Amino acid sequence: DAKTTQPTSMDCAEGRAANLPCNHSTISGNEYVYWYRQIHSQGPQYIIHGLKNNETNEMASLIITEDRKSSTLILPHATLRDTAVYYCIVRVARSQGNLIFGKGTKLSVKP
Amino acid sequence: NAGVMQNPRHLVRRRGQEARLRCSPMKGHSHVYWYRQLPEEGLKFMVYLQKENIIDESGMPKERFSAEFPKEGPSILRIQQVVRGDSAAYFCASSPPGQGANTQYFGPGTRLTVL
């Protein structure tokens, strides 16, 4: 699975959009981009995934660049409860293998 | 549809005792994964199982650790003769069968403390 690079930490004001970047320059054509988050002391929570088209669900939007070498997770109206470590993971499509978690981005939403 | 369930949520053991951690996957899911998170560290894969089969145990310590996912009942992660270094949060995830994106969904974890 391709390696990802994320900033160590980010701050965001409550109510504003949080834009979390991820670089995955070695991504292969059959690899999905997944995002998970881990709120302190809880299990990782699935957020969204995509292959090449932008995706949106009730939690977030995922914007993938045309060359697929990077992506951005957007939380449109961040709340204090969105404070968490966010993980960008690249994984082969139809793979049943394990997820490889890096260090992620620590997002702090401030009032 | 209930999510992934793990029990106990907290487990305290003395050195040398055995720890048994249980994971019930989401309904309809036939793939189970165990991950470990040491204090202040990231999640590390341990083992991947399907019903009655271990598919990948490359992340599991060679000694004292074992896992099973029987035909009936939950998946069990068993740690024999626990040591202080086994203190960690253990998370289970499950995914459905088939050839889709196979998203993994995680349980709330079991926090093991070894005294």
Boltz contact constraints between the chains, C-beta under 6 A:
constraints:
  - contact:
      token1: [A, 32]
      token2: [B, 101]
      max_distance: 6.0
  - contact:
      token1: [A, 43]
      token2: [B, 91]
      max_distance: 6.0
  - contact:
      token1: [A, 43]
      token2: [B, 106]
      max_distance: 6.0
  - contact:
      token1: [A, 43]
      token2: [B, 107]
      max_distance: 6.0
  - contact:
      token1: [A, 43]
      token2: [B, 108]
      max_distance: 6.0
  - contact:
      token1: [A, 43]
      token2: [B, 109]
      max_distance: 6.0
  - contact:
      token1: [A, 44]
      token2: [B, 106]
      max_distance: 6.0
  - contact:
      token1: [A, 46]
      token2: [B, 103]
      max_distance: 6.0
  - contact:
      token1: [A, 46]
      token2: [B, 105]
      max_distance: 6.0
  - contact:
      token1: [A, 49]
      token2: [B, 101]
      max_distance: 6.0
  - contact:
      token1: [A, 94]
      token2: [B, 99]
      max_distance: 6.0
  - contact:
      token1: [A, 96]
      token2: [B, 31]
      max_distance: 6.0
  - contact:
      token1: [A, 96]
      token2: [B, 102]
      max_distance: 6.0
  - contact:
      token1: [A, 98]
      token2: [B, 33]
      max_distance: 6.0
  - contact:
      token1: [A, 98]
      token2: [B, 45]
      max_distance: 6.0
  - contact:
      token1: [A, 98]
      token2: [B, 48]
      max_distance: 6.0
  - contact:
      token1: [A, 101]
      token2: [B, 42]
      max_distance: 6.0
  - contact:
      token1: [A, 101]
      token2: [B, 43]
      max_distance: 6.0
